[in-house]
Amino acid sequence: MVDRISDGEHAVMDVLWDEAPLTAAEVAERIDPARGWSDRTVKTMLARLLAKGALAHEEDGRRYLYRPLVARADYAARESRKLIDRLFGGRAAPLVAHLAEQDQLSPQDIAEIEALLKALKP
């Protein structure tokens, strides 16, 4: 499995999860301009992600095309599990309680959680 990716690397992965394969220049074009990243910064992030095994690349003439080796859903599931294990003793209920106590659940969130729980009941 892939090592943990930084916030910056995650921005690159988001681009490639949305559309792949892409060249480094195409990734740079799709990164939020508010980050102020140069093409060189994007290439550094791509190199880090390659080294971590999160990406693969293939030659396309004089350039490389990059694509994710890990699915977004798989990475999110692994990171979510690690967060729940680390902060909530491996239990989801304390996480939901924490979000509710902090007023972080919208009425739509609550409705979706209720629907999920109802679907899980035999």
SVG drawing of the C-alpha trace seen along z (x, -y; Angstrom):
<svg xmlns="http://www.w3.org/2000/svg" viewBox="-34 -32 46 41">
<polyline fill="none" stroke="black" stroke-width="0.4" points="0.0,0.0 1.1,-3.6 2.8,-5.6 0.9,-8.5 0.7,-11.4 1.1,-15.0 -1.5,-17.7 0.4,-19.0 0.7,-15.5 -3.0,-15.0 -3.7,-18.0 -1.8,-16.3 -3.6,-13.0 -7.0,-14.7 -6.2,-16.0 -5.1,-12.6 -8.0,-10.8 -10.3,-13.1 -8.6,-12.6 -5.7,-10.4 -3.3,-9.9 -1.9,-13.4 1.4,-15.0 3.2,-17.1 2.2,-20.2 -1.5,-19.1 -1.4,-18.4 0.1,-21.8 -2.7,-23.5 -5.3,-21.8 -3.8,-22.5 -5.6,-25.3 -3.9,-28.6 -4.2,-29.8 -1.4,-27.4 1.0,-29.4 2.9,-26.3 5.4,-26.4 5.8,-23.5 8.9,-22.5 6.9,-22.1 4.4,-19.9 7.2,-17.8 8.7,-17.4 5.3,-16.3 5.0,-13.8 8.4,-12.4 7.6,-12.0 4.4,-10.2 6.2,-7.9 8.7,-7.1 5.9,-6.2 4.3,-4.0 1.1,-6.1 1.6,-6.8 2.9,-5.1 4.3,-6.8 4.9,-5.8 6.8,-7.5 4.9,-9.3 7.5,-10.7 9.6,-13.2 7.1,-13.4 5.6,-11.2 2.0,-10.4 1.1,-9.9 -1.7,-7.8 -2.7,-6.8 -1.9,-3.3 -4.3,-3.6 -8.0,-4.4 -9.3,-7.4 -11.9,-5.2 -9.2,-2.8 -6.9,-5.6 -9.8,-7.3 -10.9,-4.0 -7.4,-3.4 -6.9,-6.9 -10.3,-7.0 -9.6,-3.7 -6.3,-5.1 -8.0,-8.3 -10.7,-6.3 -8.2,-3.9 -5.9,-6.7 -8.4,-9.2 -11.5,-7.2 -10.2,-3.8 -11.2,-2.1 -14.9,-2.9 -17.0,-5.0 -19.7,-6.0 -17.4,-8.3 -16.4,-10.0 -20.1,-10.7 -20.7,-11.9 -17.7,-14.2 -19.0,-15.7 -22.5,-16.1 -21.1,-17.8 -19.1,-20.2 -22.2,-21.1 -20.4,-19.6 -23.4,-17.6 -25.8,-19.3 -29.4,-18.2 -28.5,-16.4 -25.6,-14.6 -28.0,-13.4 -30.5,-12.2 -27.9,-10.3 -26.5,-8.7 -30.0,-7.7 -30.7,-6.1 -27.4,-4.2 -28.2,-2.9 -31.7,-1.9 -30.3,0.0 -27.9,1.8 -30.6,3.0 -31.9,6.6"/>
</svg>
